[in-house]
Amino acid sequence: MLRRNFLKYTSAVAAMVLIPTESMAATYTGPLWIFVQASGGWDPTSFCDPKGFLPSEVDGNGNPTNNAMNKSYAADTIATSTTAPAIKYAPLTGSGYDFATFFDTYGKELLIVNGIDTQTNGHSAGKRYVMSGRLAEGYPAISALIAGVSIPSSPLAFITSGGYDETEGVVAGTRLGDTTNTIEELAFSNKLSPTSSSVYETNATRSHVQKAQTARLERLMQKENMAGAKAKLQEYKLAHSGSNELKKLIDNIKPELDNNRVYSQGRLAMAGYKAGLTSSVNISSGSFDTHSQNDTNQARELGRLFKGIDLLKQEAIDQGIAKRVIFVVCSDFGRTPGYNRNNGKDHWSVTSMMFMGPGIRGGRVVGSTNSRHLADKVNPKTLKKDINGIKITYAHVNKAMRKLAGIENEKLLTQYYPLDGTIEDLDIFA
């Protein structure tokens, strides 16, 4: 990158973070975006793109061979959602959670996109591509972009527990884990423990110290001439000025119903959203890199994932925000059609995604795969199967998500993080 362009870039990023504008000052009224990343590469044939084994794929002992698409169920047992006939799913149970509960309950809200060509079978590239719309490095996750555009001045705008969560300086990402213990310790940092009445400093002393620290940081920011360094100082300021906001977050956290990781992480974001502090969250889930015992391990992890989303949906209903939460559920890539010698499945570049929430027409399946899990082409206008059409990619999906979030025309995106201009505009969500 030329020095001139580099300086323009850093100045723009700093401006987004440092210059308070009317849009930044406004209260965030958009939806809460919950991005659930199934880490390692899930197997769509084990849930939303079901194949099952055929009679021709069974050996003399009645056992499916390694050429079977999925050994855990027969093709003629594939289930149909009772609330959305277009949605088919694998009739499985994992971690004590029946997949039918998920697909029957939420089928009419679910949008499933099958046959996505990830163009990679590498973990880092897959995680980056699904969340940024770009295979190469250097782009922030869309979850960070949404937070950076919507409420960049909030210290809890973007909460993350892992997955691809690069921010590239557009917002300060906050890692909170999946328990309230750390939050309480940060919110009540002057106490020996969150429930203790003993303090390290008197309130008067602590107030003097905080004022001195703030004044020193302001002096540093005024003296600093490098835009990038100023942006980092502002991130530092936001990160260290949020104790009152953390207390607001704690006030909105309901008692935990389950120790499910997806649920535990997501409920903290919901509390932040209720407090007016959070617009997006990254949730990292599971161990989906199933190079051995694919069917058993996939069912276990998928069961945990579906149960976590189910609990979050119920939490959203209890919190009165069910119609304001968007779920994006994705993974690095898919798994191979057949099995290896360890009954595992290896990396495969064709996969699926799931969505539900406001602005998303549910009860539908977009895209498809053939009998060996290769992506079918679709007509870019109708999204119907078309041998003369195109393959859906993560870039197409990211372009559609930017549009759904209403950020596709933001200067930060159009000038500094544009997607490939040749990517078709697919009307996936409507």
C-alpha positions as CSV (number, residue, x, y, z in Angstrom):
1,M,0.0,0.0,0.0
2,L,1.3,3.5,-0.9
3,R,2.2,5.7,2.0
4,R,-0.4,8.3,1.0
5,N,-3.2,5.6,0.9
6,F,-2.0,4.2,4.2
7,L,-2.3,7.7,5.8
8,K,-5.7,8.2,4.3
9,Y,-6.8,4.9,5.7
10,T,-5.5,5.4,9.2
11,S,-7.1,8.9,9.3
12,A,-10.4,7.5,8.2
13,V,-10.4,4.8,10.9
14,A,-9.4,7.3,13.5
15,A,-12.1,9.6,12.4
16,M,-14.7,6.9,12.8
17,V,-13.6,6.2,16.4
18,L,-12.7,9.7,17.6
19,I,-15.0,12.2,16.0
20,P,-18.4,12.2,17.7
21,T,-21.1,12.7,15.0
22,E,-24.8,13.0,15.2
23,S,-25.3,9.4,14.2
24,M,-22.8,8.2,16.8
25,A,-24.6,10.1,19.5
26,A,-28.0,8.7,18.6
27,T,-29.4,5.9,20.7
28,Y,-29.0,2.5,18.9
29,T,-32.4,1.2,17.9
30,G,-31.4,-1.6,15.5
31,P,-31.4,-5.3,16.2
32,L,-29.0,-7.3,18.2
33,W,-26.9,-9.5,15.9
34,I,-25.8,-12.8,17.4
35,F,-23.2,-14.6,15.3
36,V,-22.7,-18.2,16.3
37,Q,-19.6,-19.7,14.8
38,A,-19.4,-23.5,14.8
39,S,-15.6,-23.9,15.1
40,G,-13.8,-26.5,13.1
41,G,-16.2,-27.1,10.1
42,W,-19.6,-28.7,10.6
43,D,-21.2,-31.4,8.6
44,P,-24.4,-30.0,6.9
45,T,-25.5,-33.6,6.0
46,S,-25.9,-34.1,9.7
47,F,-28.6,-31.5,10.0
48,C,-29.9,-28.9,7.4
49,D,-28.7,-30.5,4.1
50,P,-29.6,-34.1,4.9
51,K,-28.5,-37.0,2.7
52,G,-28.5,-40.2,4.7
53,F,-27.3,-43.6,3.5
54,L,-29.0,-45.4,0.6
55,P,-29.6,-49.2,0.3
56,S,-26.8,-49.3,-2.3
57,E,-24.4,-48.0,0.4
58,V,-24.9,-50.8,2.8
59,D,-22.5,-53.8,3.1
60,G,-23.4,-57.5,3.5
61,N,-23.8,-57.1,7.3
62,G,-26.3,-54.2,6.9
63,N,-23.8,-51.5,7.9
64,P,-23.3,-48.3,5.8
65,T,-20.0,-48.2,3.9
66,N,-17.5,-45.4,4.0
67,N,-18.9,-44.2,0.7
68,A,-22.2,-43.4,2.4
69,M,-23.2,-39.7,2.7
70,N,-24.1,-40.1,6.3
71,K,-24.0,-43.3,8.3
72,S,-26.2,-42.2,11.2
73,Y,-29.6,-42.4,9.4
74,A,-31.2,-43.8,6.3
75,A,-32.1,-41.5,3.4
76,D,-35.8,-42.6,3.7
77,T,-36.0,-41.3,7.3
78,I,-35.1,-37.7,6.5
79,A,-37.5,-35.5,8.4
80,T,-39.6,-32.5,7.4
81,S,-40.2,-29.5,9.7
82,T,-43.8,-29.5,10.9
83,T,-43.9,-25.7,10.7
84,A,-42.0,-25.3,7.4
85,P,-42.4,-28.1,4.8
86,A,-39.6,-26.7,2.7
87,I,-37.0,-27.5,5.4
88,K,-35.7,-31.0,5.6
89,Y,-33.3,-32.1,8.4
90,A,-31.4,-35.1,9.7
91,P,-33.5,-37.1,12.3
92,L,-30.9,-37.1,15.0
93,T,-30.4,-36.4,18.7
94,G,-27.2,-35.0,20.3
95,S,-26.3,-34.1,23.8
96,G,-29.8,-35.1,24.9
97,Y,-31.4,-32.6,22.5
98,D,-33.7,-33.8,19.7
99,F,-33.0,-31.9,16.4
100,A,-36.8,-32.1,15.7
101,T,-37.3,-29.7,18.7
102,F,-35.3,-27.1,16.9
103,F,-36.4,-27.5,13.4
104,D,-40.1,-28.0,14.2
105,T,-40.2,-25.1,16.7
106,Y,-38.2,-22.5,14.6
107,G,-38.8,-23.8,11.0
108,K,-41.1,-21.0,10.0
109,E,-38.5,-18.5,11.2
110,L,-35.4,-20.2,9.7
111,L,-33.7,-19.4,6.5
112,I,-31.3,-22.1,5.4
113,V,-28.7,-21.4,2.7
114,N,-27.3,-24.7,1.3
115,G,-24.6,-25.2,-1.3
116,I,-22.3,-22.4,-0.3
117,D,-18.9,-22.6,-2.1
118,T,-16.4,-21.5,0.5
119,Q,-13.5,-21.7,-2.0
120,T,-11.3,-23.1,0.7
121,N,-10.8,-26.0,3.1
122,G,-8.4,-24.2,5.4
123,H,-9.6,-23.2,8.9
124,S,-8.2,-19.7,9.1
125,A,-9.3,-18.8,5.6
126,G,-12.8,-20.3,6.1
127,K,-13.4,-18.5,9.4
128,R,-12.1,-15.2,7.9
129,Y,-14.2,-15.6,4.7
130,V,-17.5,-16.4,6.3
131,M,-17.3,-13.4,8.7
132,S,-15.7,-10.8,6.4
133,G,-16.7,-11.8,2.9
134,R,-13.0,-11.9,1.9
135,L,-10.5,-14.7,1.7
136,A,-7.5,-12.5,2.1
137,E,-6.5,-10.9,5.4
138,G,-7.1,-7.3,6.4
139,Y,-10.9,-7.0,6.7
140,P,-12.8,-6.8,10.0
141,A,-15.6,-9.2,10.8
142,I,-19.1,-8.1,9.8
143,S,-20.0,-8.3,13.5
144,A,-17.4,-5.6,14.2
145,L,-18.5,-3.5,11.3
146,I,-22.1,-3.5,12.5
147,A,-21.0,-2.4,16.0
148,G,-18.5,0.1,14.6
149,V,-21.1,1.8,12.5
150,S,-24.0,1.6,15.0
151,I,-22.6,2.5,18.4
152,P,-18.8,2.9,18.2
153,S,-18.6,5.0,21.3
154,S,-19.9,2.2,23.6
155,P,-17.3,0.1,25.4
156,L,-19.5,-2.9,25.0
157,A,-20.7,-2.4,21.4
158,F,-19.1,-5.6,20.2
159,I,-18.8,-8.5,22.6
160,T,-16.8,-11.5,21.5
161,S,-15.8,-14.9,22.9
162,G,-13.8,-16.0,19.9
163,G,-14.1,-17.1,16.3
164,Y,-13.1,-14.6,13.7
165,D,-13.4,-11.3,15.5
166,E,-10.9,-9.0,13.9
167,T,-11.9,-5.4,14.3
168,E,-9.1,-3.6,12.4
169,G,-9.7,-0.6,14.7
170,V,-13.3,0.2,13.7
171,V,-14.6,-0.6,17.2
172,A,-13.2,-1.9,20.5
173,G,-14.0,-5.6,20.8
174,T,-14.8,-6.7,24.3
175,R,-14.0,-10.3,25.5
176,L,-16.3,-11.3,28.3
177,G,-16.2,-15.0,28.3
178,D,-19.3,-16.9,29.3
179,T,-19.8,-16.2,33.0
180,T,-20.7,-13.1,35.0
181,N,-17.8,-13.5,37.5
182,T,-15.3,-11.5,35.4
183,I,-17.9,-8.8,34.6
184,E,-18.7,-8.4,38.3
185,E,-15.0,-8.1,39.2
186,L,-14.5,-5.4,36.5
187,A,-17.7,-3.5,37.4
188,F,-16.9,-3.5,41.1
189,S,-13.1,-3.3,40.8
190,N,-12.6,-1.3,43.9
191,K,-14.1,-4.0,46.1
192,L,-12.1,-6.9,47.5
193,S,-14.8,-9.1,45.9
194,P,-18.1,-8.2,44.1
195,T,-20.1,-9.0,47.2
196,S,-17.7,-7.6,49.7
197,S,-18.2,-4.3,51.6
198,S,-14.5,-3.8,51.9
199,V,-12.7,-1.6,49.4
200,Y,-9.2,-0.9,48.2
201,E,-9.6,2.9,48.3
202,T,-12.1,5.3,49.7
203,N,-14.6,6.7,47.2
204,A,-12.9,10.1,47.5
205,T,-9.4,8.7,46.8
206,R,-10.6,6.6,43.9
207,S,-12.4,9.6,42.4
208,H,-9.2,11.7,42.5
209,V,-7.2,8.9,40.9
210,Q,-9.7,8.4,38.1
211,K,-9.8,12.1,37.4
212,A,-6.0,12.2,37.2
213,Q,-5.9,9.2,34.9
214,T,-8.6,10.7,32.6
215,A,-6.8,14.0,32.4
216,R,-3.5,12.3,31.6
217,L,-5.1,10.3,28.8
218,E,-6.6,13.4,27.4
219,R,-3.2,15.1,27.4
220,L,-1.7,12.2,25.6
221,M,-4.4,12.2,23.0
222,Q,-4.0,15.9,22.3
223,K,-0.2,15.6,21.9
224,E,-0.4,12.5,19.6
225,N,-0.2,13.3,15.9
226,M,-0.5,9.9,14.5
227,A,-4.1,9.1,13.7
228,G,-3.7,5.3,14.3
229,A,-2.1,5.9,17.7
230,K,-5.0,8.2,18.6
231,A,-7.5,5.6,17.7
232,K,-5.7,3.1,20.0
233,L,-5.7,5.6,22.8
234,Q,-9.5,6.1,22.3
235,E,-10.0,2.3,22.4
236,Y,-8.0,2.3,25.7
237,K,-10.2,5.1,27.1
238,L,-13.4,3.2,26.2
239,A,-12.1,0.0,27.6
240,H,-11.3,1.7,30.9
241,S,-14.3,3.9,31.2
242,G,-17.0,1.3,31.2
243,S,-17.5,0.3,34.9
244,N,-20.8,2.1,35.1
245,E,-21.9,0.5,31.8
246,L,-20.9,-2.9,33.2
247,K,-23.0,-2.3,36.3
248,K,-26.0,-1.5,33.9
249,L,-25.2,-4.8,32.1
250,I,-25.3,-6.8,35.4
251,D,-28.6,-5.2,36.2
252,N,-30.1,-6.7,33.1
253,I,-28.6,-10.3,33.4
254,K,-31.2,-12.8,34.4
255,P,-30.4,-16.0,36.4
256,E,-28.7,-18.6,34.3
257,L,-30.9,-21.5,33.3
258,D,-28.3,-23.8,31.8
259,N,-24.5,-24.0,31.5
260,N,-24.7,-24.4,27.7
261,R,-21.8,-22.3,26.3
262,V,-23.8,-20.7,23.4
263,Y,-26.6,-19.7,25.8
264,S,-24.1,-18.4,28.5
265,Q,-22.3,-16.2,26.0
266,G,-25.4,-14.9,24.3
267,R,-27.3,-14.0,27.4
268,L,-24.5,-11.5,28.4
269,A,-24.9,-9.8,25.0
270,M,-28.7,-9.7,25.5
271,A,-28.1,-8.0,28.8
272,G,-25.8,-5.5,27.1
273,Y,-28.4,-4.9,24.4
274,K,-31.1,-4.3,27.0
275,A,-28.7,-1.8,28.7
276,G,-28.3,0.1,25.3
277,L,-24.6,-0.9,25.1
278,T,-24.4,-3.8,22.6
279,S,-25.3,-4.3,19.0
280,S,-23.4,-7.5,18.0
281,V,-21.8,-10.5,19.6
282,N,-19.5,-13.3,18.4
283,I,-20.2,-16.7,20.0
284,S,-17.7,-19.5,19.3
285,S,-19.1,-23.0,19.8
286,G,-18.0,-26.6,19.8
287,S,-15.3,-28.8,18.4
288,F,-16.6,-29.6,14.9
289,D,-13.3,-30.7,13.3
290,T,-14.4,-34.3,13.2
291,H,-11.6,-36.2,11.5
292,S,-12.6,-39.2,13.5
293,Q,-16.1,-40.5,14.6
294,N,-17.8,-37.8,12.6
295,D,-21.4,-38.8,13.2
296,T,-21.2,-39.2,17.0
297,N,-19.1,-36.0,17.5
298,Q,-21.2,-33.9,15.0
299,A,-24.5,-34.9,16.7
300,R,-23.1,-34.1,20.1
301,E,-21.8,-30.6,19.1
302,L,-24.9,-29.8,17.0
303,G,-27.2,-30.8,19.8
304,R,-25.4,-28.4,22.1
305,L,-25.5,-25.6,19.5
306,F,-29.2,-26.1,18.8
307,K,-30.1,-26.2,22.5
308,G,-28.1,-23.0,23.1
309,I,-29.9,-21.1,20.3
310,D,-33.2,-22.5,21.6
311,L,-32.4,-21.2,25.1
312,L,-31.4,-17.8,23.7
313,K,-34.7,-17.6,21.8
314,Q,-36.5,-18.2,25.0
315,E,-34.4,-15.7,26.8
316,A,-35.2,-13.1,24.1
317,I,-38.9,-13.8,24.6
318,D,-38.5,-13.4,28.4
319,Q,-36.6,-10.1,27.9
320,G,-39.2,-8.8,25.4
321,I,-36.7,-8.5,22.6
322,A,-37.5,-11.6,20.5
323,K,-38.5,-9.6,17.5
324,R,-35.2,-7.6,17.6
325,V,-32.6,-10.4,17.5
326,I,-31.0,-11.7,14.4
327,F,-29.2,-15.0,14.5
328,V,-26.4,-15.9,12.0
329,V,-25.2,-19.5,12.4
330,C,-22.1,-20.5,10.4
331,S,-18.9,-22.5,10.3
332,D,-15.5,-22.6,8.6
333,F,-16.6,-25.0,5.8
334,G,-18.3,-28.5,5.4
335,R,-17.2,-32.1,5.7
336,T,-16.4,-34.6,2.9
337,P,-19.2,-36.7,1.4
338,G,-17.5,-40.0,2.4
339,Y,-15.6,-41.2,5.5
340,N,-12.0,-41.8,6.2
341,R,-10.6,-45.0,7.9
342,N,-11.4,-43.5,11.3
343,N,-15.1,-43.0,10.5
344,G,-14.4,-39.3,10.3
345,K,-14.9,-36.8,7.6
346,D,-12.3,-34.4,6.4
347,H,-12.4,-30.8,5.2
348,W,-14.9,-30.0,2.3
349,S,-15.4,-26.6,0.6
350,V,-19.2,-26.8,0.4
351,T,-21.3,-25.8,3.4
352,S,-24.5,-24.2,4.7
353,M,-25.6,-21.3,6.9
354,M,-28.7,-20.6,9.0
355,F,-30.4,-17.3,9.7
356,M,-33.5,-16.0,11.6
357,G,-34.7,-12.7,12.8
358,P,-36.3,-9.4,11.6
359,G,-35.9,-8.8,7.9
360,I,-35.4,-12.4,7.2
361,R,-38.2,-14.4,5.5
362,G,-38.2,-17.8,7.1
363,G,-39.5,-21.2,6.3
364,R,-37.3,-21.3,3.2
365,V,-34.2,-23.0,1.8
366,V,-32.0,-21.2,-0.7
367,G,-29.4,-23.2,-2.7
368,S,-28.8,-26.9,-2.9
369,T,-26.2,-29.6,-3.4
370,N,-26.2,-32.8,-5.5
371,S,-26.1,-36.4,-4.2
372,R,-22.4,-36.1,-3.5
373,H,-22.6,-32.7,-1.7
374,L,-21.3,-30.6,-4.5
375,A,-22.8,-27.1,-4.8
376,D,-25.5,-26.5,-7.4
377,K,-25.6,-23.3,-9.3
378,V,-28.5,-20.9,-8.8
379,N,-30.1,-18.2,-10.9
380,P,-28.9,-14.8,-9.4
381,K,-32.4,-13.3,-9.8
382,T,-34.7,-16.1,-8.7
383,L,-32.2,-18.1,-6.6
384,K,-33.6,-21.3,-8.1
385,K,-31.3,-24.1,-9.3
386,D,-29.9,-23.2,-12.7
387,I,-27.0,-25.0,-14.5
388,N,-26.2,-21.7,-16.2
389,G,-26.3,-19.7,-13.0
390,I,-23.7,-19.0,-10.3
391,K,-22.4,-20.6,-7.1
392,I,-23.3,-18.9,-3.8
393,T,-20.2,-17.8,-1.9
394,Y,-19.5,-16.2,1.5
395,A,-19.0,-12.9,-0.3
396,H,-22.6,-13.0,-1.6
397,V,-23.8,-13.7,1.9
398,N,-21.8,-10.9,3.4
399,K,-23.0,-8.5,0.8
400,A,-26.6,-9.5,1.7
401,M,-25.9,-9.1,5.4
402,R,-24.4,-5.6,5.0
403,K,-27.6,-4.7,3.1
404,L,-29.8,-6.2,5.8
405,A,-27.9,-4.3,8.5
406,G,-28.3,-1.1,6.5
407,I,-24.6,-0.4,6.4
408,E,-23.8,-1.2,2.7
409,N,-23.4,2.5,1.8
410,E,-21.4,3.6,4.8
411,K,-18.1,5.4,3.9
412,L,-16.0,3.1,6.0
413,L,-17.2,0.1,4.0
414,T,-17.4,1.5,0.5
415,Q,-14.0,3.2,0.6
416,Y,-11.9,1.0,2.9
417,Y,-13.6,-2.4,3.1
418,P,-15.5,-2.9,-0.2
419,L,-16.4,-6.3,-1.3
420,D,-15.6,-7.6,-4.8
421,G,-17.4,-5.3,-7.2
422,T,-18.2,-8.2,-9.4
423,I,-20.2,-10.1,-6.7
424,E,-23.8,-10.3,-7.7
425,D,-26.5,-8.8,-5.4
426,L,-28.4,-11.8,-4.3
427,D,-31.8,-11.1,-2.5
428,I,-31.2,-13.9,0.0
429,F,-33.2,-12.7,2.9
430,A,-36.4,-11.5,1.2
